[in-house]
Amino acid sequence: MGKKIVIIGGVAAGPKAACRVKRLMPDAEVTIVDQDSLISYGGCGIPYYISGDVSDEKELRSTSYHALRDEDFFEKTKGVITLTSTRALSIDRRNKSVLLENLTTGLQNNVSYDVLMLATGSYPITLPIPGSDGDGVFTVSDLHKAISIKERIARGQVSKAVVIGGGAIGIEMAEALTDLWGVETALVEYMNHILPRTISWTLATILEKHLKENNVDVFAGEAAEEIVVVDGKVSAVRTSRRYLDADMVIMAAGVRPQSQLAWDAGLHVAASGAIVVNERMQSSDPDIYAAGDCIEVCHLVSGKRFHAPFGSMANKQGRVAADNMAGIPSTFKGGVGSFILKAFELCVGSTGLSLETALAEGFDADVSLTSPSDRAHFFPTQEIICLEMIFDRRTRKVLGLQGVGPMNDGLSARLDAAAVALCSGASIDDFGNIEMAYSPPFSSAIDGINAAAYVADNLCERRMRQISMESFYSYMDDPASQPDWLVLDVRHVKQAAPLVDHFGKSWWISLPYDEIRDRYEELPTDKTLILFCNAGSRSFEIQVFLDFVGRKNSLVLPGGFNVIRRMGAGWLPAS
Amino acid sequence: MGKKIVIIGGVAAGPKAACRVKRLMPDAEVTIVDQDSLISYGGCGIPYYISGDVSDEKELRSTSYHALRDEDFFEKTKGVITLTSTRALSIDRRNKSVLLENLTTGLQNNVSYDVLMLATGSYPITLPIPGSDGDGVFTVSDLHKAISIKERIARGQVSKAVVIGGGAIGIEMAEALTDLWGVETALVEYMNHILPRTISWTLATILEKHLKENNVDVFAGEAAEEIVVVDGKVSAVRTSRRYLDADMVIMAAGVRPQSQLAWDAGLHVAASGAIVVNERMQSSDPDIYAAGDCIEVCHLVSGKRFHAPFGSMANKQGRVAADNMAGIPSTFKGGVGSFILKAFELCVGSTGLSLETALAEGFDADVSLTSPSDRAHFFPTQEIICLEMIFDRRTRKVLGLQGVGPMNDGLSARLDAAAVALCSGASIDDFGNIEMAYSPPFSSAIDGINAAAYVADNLCERRMRQISMESFYSYMDDPASQPDWLVLDVRHVKQAAPLVDHFGKSWWISLPYDEIRDRYEELPTDKTLILFCNAGSRSFEIQVFLDFVGRKNSLVLPGGFNVIRRMGAGWLPAS
């Protein structure tokens, strides 16, 4: 018999490593230990199980050829022993053994190892507010909870729900509850917009509008302060501003690395609670590997370590750990935090840093906001993607890309290409030349990712001066606050007319793009002109021309009406 | 007045460069010269104009905000002069002037330049066969021809068509003719499969089957030898094997760089006919730039120069040329030949080298063929993509990626990420860790691109031994040719049974994946076992196990039945 390998944790990184190492060293004795009775499942699929897109939880723990990944499966097809309903209590590093407890029988025993791997995952944060232990409060952290949630809804016991937390899981759960089940759902996020830090206020506003249009109430900037429990059961959530009735509360306030076992064993654990590993997935004890949601990895843009609890990361890390256990010097160098999300008919995603996180990391960061078509603008299925490219003015490095687009793989294509480029420290110039496979049904001759880089280039070189969408909205909410500003709408007069009529010519004037070279002298010189078009590109051209004729009093509104229409605004005239 | 810039060619690279340079140097005098009356159009959209997806040719030459890009548009909105229906006859490099002829009036005049740019594009190859000048033979090389083709079809004059050339344009045209117009269409390709060199026989077979199912007759391995013309009009195409009736013939036999002007001026022109430029898009005369279909660029995988006539490349090169004209040292380093194609309900694409081109370039190339889901296998909209990753065994570099999948952007996402990675010389290990944004509606926890790299790794390290799909088909066409071979179907007995019944147990045996660890001793040791499953992954696991127990007599059939079902085969039993 070969090496004894014990792996604690049986969801993603653990089973991946177990199967890989067994293939590399078929004579190894490989054991997976998990405190749960259900293992090796696609946790990211839980919202789709609850929505009904996935009809049976067994599908989440089956292979593509419909074999259930239970204990018997691992034994018979992988030659891997699985000890489910078994908790690892402690690690004796000197004697290289783990103390296990069978949760069914209560019996304890020591299991020795040559190599140990921790794939203990993460645990959901439960907010320390009154009522958080009430009946009807759920986290979305394992299949049992998912089954309970679905059963309760299917039994007709849930007519109103509150989701606490506007991150990916919160949004996916809000869709699941609303879309199939018709549960009246409210989403509460204590930061000032949903998906905070990940995407900007601008993109989040588009997403919030879409959620509301799909019957999800969104309350951002409100802390959930209490879960009101009556007779032991959830009846409402009290936020800093209101009461929201609820038969069910989904607590989706984020996750933390599960590292108690590592900590107790004296392994190096970061302040975040994540186990510290090297590129080979070794903890501070070289005989103990760790992978998945319980570790932190290098962020390849910031250079700092970060916690990236994604199933895709876990699988890659599991494979790298297995290679190293078997003597193959594979490495996992880190990631850029790519993320994508379906929200009804929208797709939202990010890779690298957002403007907010880039500024917090000390970059001289700025953003290029554009609104390109996802395929040739003349192709009938084309739709607009709103893209934000984050870059560093000093080094001209691209730092991140975020977007909101229609529900297809078009945003994925841009994010995935960008993620690869970010990993190699690509510059604005590199992004300008990224080669997206081109054909009208798939992309544009000048793809959105290239065009975003072109705009970033123009901003970086101060050929373009812009006003942020946030500043523009502040101004439009109270135009009197900036009496020296004036919007110059360069679109066709027919498009501009309703806004000119609505706001009056002291706030909104029209002079079409194709007439400005002849008529620019009609424009006021004593006001700052905010150049307004559909996408921002005509506005930029006008700015260049006005600068050339000595009128440097303009700012481009990037992304233009394409973005505003998707964000919505109280100040827009009813159409 | 600033620099005088003359640009010859007004379709893609030319207008892009003209507008960019005018923005960078508003005082420059920028003139575009084109022999055609129609300029600045999306040539790649022609098949969609003919199919009717794009209803009016004007859409192909309009902006996203519906402005027609004609002479007046360039003058009024861009400040660029356009001389259409004007041919550049010769370049006088010493005096820095170009001799122009107005094709309407016949008048000639010299125009001086400070900087000249050649964006003369490419011209379609007309095969030197009898009848190629007959009425009804068309190339798809400009808008006038596109309009003529569509008019002729719309008038009901075309009931049968033959497309000569199984490249991208040929396939797109075959779809356009068949899909909307119901023209009986045959596609003739003289190489042994369509999209030769770009994709493999395996992937091309999937595509050919799909075309046939959509009423396009495909005749590969047949040269068109004559276009039969009766009374001046096309009536048929004679190939090396048959007559194909035709009222219309589309000649889509490829394009060549249009470089006569450059050649006559003594500029460096490659053997391919392409103008040689540096990374700044300068020809051998530093005052003459060139960009677009008339040049060749560096292939970032092979390191050799190649001709890449793509509208997306042309636009990037045009921008780089403009930057340099204005003193900004931008560079265009080259490309990897990314390509994507819609064919009815399929999507086909490639980036980097195919196995054939990689071997021709002298690489120690091999291929990993896989058939992953394009999103989580439990997500209801998932479909299979057939992927081929080409790699170099010696250096472990990835050389290319090709695929056929459903008609969505899923293949684009993988190709675009791969293209970026190829540009930086990424290895199999890098591809294994490419970070694809993950969520079940978009991708898998182990994405297809990562899994392809895992298989490549196993092949490279000789942990996996495979038989090519081509060899397998040869064998199945004539099993008696390899009496020592036997297929071991490791799928569920119910899936294997029809094939066991059909072929008999001397050719096809069944032993399910989950029973082999217990029953492997039943397997013959005197034959080579071809391991057969749906995707190849179970087969690989079985090979590892059999090797471990000392039975090294197996070969994995990569991609498995997922690929075969899509290819079709005469030897498959009717289902």
Chai-1 contact restraints between the chains, C-beta under 6 A:
chainA,res_idxA,chainB,res_idxB,connection_type,confidence,min_distance_angstrom,max_distance_angstrom,comment,restraint_id
A,R23,B,V544,contact,1.0,0.0,6.0,A-B,restraint_1
A,P26,B,F548,contact,1.0,0.0,6.0,A-B,restraint_2
A,C44,B,P440,contact,1.0,0.0,6.0,A-B,restraint_3
A,G45,B,F378,contact,1.0,0.0,6.0,A-B,restraint_4
A,G45,B,P440,contact,1.0,0.0,6.0,A-B,restraint_5
A,Y48,B,P440,contact,1.0,0.0,6.0,A-B,restraint_6
A,D53,B,P380,contact,1.0,0.0,6.0,A-B,restraint_7
A,V54,B,F378,contact,1.0,0.0,6.0,A-B,restraint_8
A,E59,B,F378,contact,1.0,0.0,6.0,A-B,restraint_9
A,L60,B,F378,contact,1.0,0.0,6.0,A-B,restraint_10
A,S64,B,H377,contact,1.0,0.0,6.0,A-B,restraint_11
A,Y65,B,N534,contact,1.0,0.0,6.0,A-B,restraint_12
A,K76,B,D514,contact,1.0,0.0,6.0,A-B,restraint_13
A,T77,B,Y513,contact,1.0,0.0,6.0,A-B,restraint_14
A,T77,B,D514,contact,1.0,0.0,6.0,A-B,restraint_15
A,F310,B,Y438,contact,1.0,0.0,6.0,A-B,restraint_16
A,G311,B,A445,contact,1.0,0.0,6.0,A-B,restraint_17
A,S312,B,Y438,contact,1.0,0.0,6.0,A-B,restraint_18
A,S312,B,A445,contact,1.0,0.0,6.0,A-B,restraint_19
A,N315,B,A445,contact,1.0,0.0,6.0,A-B,restraint_20
A,N315,B,I446,contact,1.0,0.0,6.0,A-B,restraint_21
A,K316,B,N433,contact,1.0,0.0,6.0,A-B,restraint_22
A,G335,B,E435,contact,1.0,0.0,6.0,A-B,restraint_23
A,S338,B,E435,contact,1.0,0.0,6.0,A-B,restraint_24
A,S338,B,A437,contact,1.0,0.0,6.0,A-B,restraint_25
A,F339,B,A437,contact,1.0,0.0,6.0,A-B,restraint_26
A,I340,B,A437,contact,1.0,0.0,6.0,A-B,restraint_27
A,I340,B,S439,contact,1.0,0.0,6.0,A-B,restraint_28
A,I340,B,F442,contact,1.0,0.0,6.0,A-B,restraint_29
A,L341,B,S439,contact,1.0,0.0,6.0,A-B,restraint_30
A,K342,B,P441,contact,1.0,0.0,6.0,A-B,restraint_31
A,G349,B,A437,contact,1.0,0.0,6.0,A-B,restraint_32
A,H377,B,S64,contact,1.0,0.0,6.0,A-B,restraint_33
A,F378,B,G45,contact,1.0,0.0,6.0,A-B,restraint_34
A,F378,B,V54,contact,1.0,0.0,6.0,A-B,restraint_35
A,F378,B,E59,contact,1.0,0.0,6.0,A-B,restraint_36
A,F378,B,L60,contact,1.0,0.0,6.0,A-B,restraint_37
A,P380,B,D53,contact,1.0,0.0,6.0,A-B,restraint_38
A,N408,B,D409,contact,1.0,0.0,6.0,A-B,restraint_39
A,D409,B,N408,contact,1.0,0.0,6.0,A-B,restraint_40
A,D409,B,D409,contact,1.0,0.0,6.0,A-B,restraint_41
A,D409,B,G410,contact,1.0,0.0,6.0,A-B,restraint_42
A,D409,B,A413,contact,1.0,0.0,6.0,A-B,restraint_43
A,G410,B,D409,contact,1.0,0.0,6.0,A-B,restraint_44
A,S412,B,A413,contact,1.0,0.0,6.0,A-B,restraint_45
A,S412,B,A437,contact,1.0,0.0,6.0,A-B,restraint_46
A,S412,B,F442,contact,1.0,0.0,6.0,A-B,restraint_47
A,A413,B,D409,contact,1.0,0.0,6.0,A-B,restraint_48
A,A413,B,S412,contact,1.0,0.0,6.0,A-B,restraint_49
A,A413,B,A413,contact,1.0,0.0,6.0,A-B,restraint_50
A,A413,B,D416,contact,1.0,0.0,6.0,A-B,restraint_51
A,L415,B,A437,contact,1.0,0.0,6.0,A-B,restraint_52
A,D416,B,A413,contact,1.0,0.0,6.0,A-B,restraint_53
A,D416,B,A417,contact,1.0,0.0,6.0,A-B,restraint_54
A,D416,B,M436,contact,1.0,0.0,6.0,A-B,restraint_55
A,A417,B,D416,contact,1.0,0.0,6.0,A-B,restraint_56
A,A417,B,A417,contact,1.0,0.0,6.0,A-B,restraint_57
A,A417,B,V420,contact,1.0,0.0,6.0,A-B,restraint_58
A,A419,B,E435,contact,1.0,0.0,6.0,A-B,restraint_59
A,V420,B,A417,contact,1.0,0.0,6.0,A-B,restraint_60
A,V420,B,V420,contact,1.0,0.0,6.0,A-B,restraint_61
A,V420,B,A421,contact,1.0,0.0,6.0,A-B,restraint_62
A,V420,B,I434,contact,1.0,0.0,6.0,A-B,restraint_63
A,A421,B,V420,contact,1.0,0.0,6.0,A-B,restraint_64
A,S424,B,S424,contact,1.0,0.0,6.0,A-B,restraint_65
A,N433,B,K316,contact,1.0,0.0,6.0,A-B,restraint_66
A,I434,B,V420,contact,1.0,0.0,6.0,A-B,restraint_67
A,E435,B,G335,contact,1.0,0.0,6.0,A-B,restraint_68
A,E435,B,S338,contact,1.0,0.0,6.0,A-B,restraint_69
A,E435,B,A419,contact,1.0,0.0,6.0,A-B,restraint_70
A,M436,B,D416,contact,1.0,0.0,6.0,A-B,restraint_71
A,A437,B,S338,contact,1.0,0.0,6.0,A-B,restraint_72
A,A437,B,F339,contact,1.0,0.0,6.0,A-B,restraint_73
A,A437,B,I340,contact,1.0,0.0,6.0,A-B,restraint_74
A,A437,B,G349,contact,1.0,0.0,6.0,A-B,restraint_75
A,A437,B,S412,contact,1.0,0.0,6.0,A-B,restraint_76
A,A437,B,L415,contact,1.0,0.0,6.0,A-B,restraint_77
A,Y438,B,F310,contact,1.0,0.0,6.0,A-B,restraint_78
A,Y438,B,S312,contact,1.0,0.0,6.0,A-B,restraint_79
A,S439,B,I340,contact,1.0,0.0,6.0,A-B,restraint_80
A,S439,B,L341,contact,1.0,0.0,6.0,A-B,restraint_81
A,P440,B,C44,contact,1.0,0.0,6.0,A-B,restraint_82
A,P440,B,G45,contact,1.0,0.0,6.0,A-B,restraint_83
A,P440,B,Y48,contact,1.0,0.0,6.0,A-B,restraint_84
A,P441,B,K342,contact,1.0,0.0,6.0,A-B,restraint_85
A,F442,B,I340,contact,1.0,0.0,6.0,A-B,restraint_86
A,F442,B,S412,contact,1.0,0.0,6.0,A-B,restraint_87
A,A445,B,G311,contact,1.0,0.0,6.0,A-B,restraint_88
A,A445,B,S312,contact,1.0,0.0,6.0,A-B,restraint_89
A,A445,B,N315,contact,1.0,0.0,6.0,A-B,restraint_90
A,I446,B,N315,contact,1.0,0.0,6.0,A-B,restraint_91
A,Y513,B,T77,contact,1.0,0.0,6.0,A-B,restraint_92
A,D514,B,K76,contact,1.0,0.0,6.0,A-B,restraint_93
A,D514,B,T77,contact,1.0,0.0,6.0,A-B,restraint_94
A,N534,B,Y65,contact,1.0,0.0,6.0,A-B,restraint_95
A,V544,B,R23,contact,1.0,0.0,6.0,A-B,restraint_96
A,F548,B,P26,contact,1.0,0.0,6.0,A-B,restraint_97
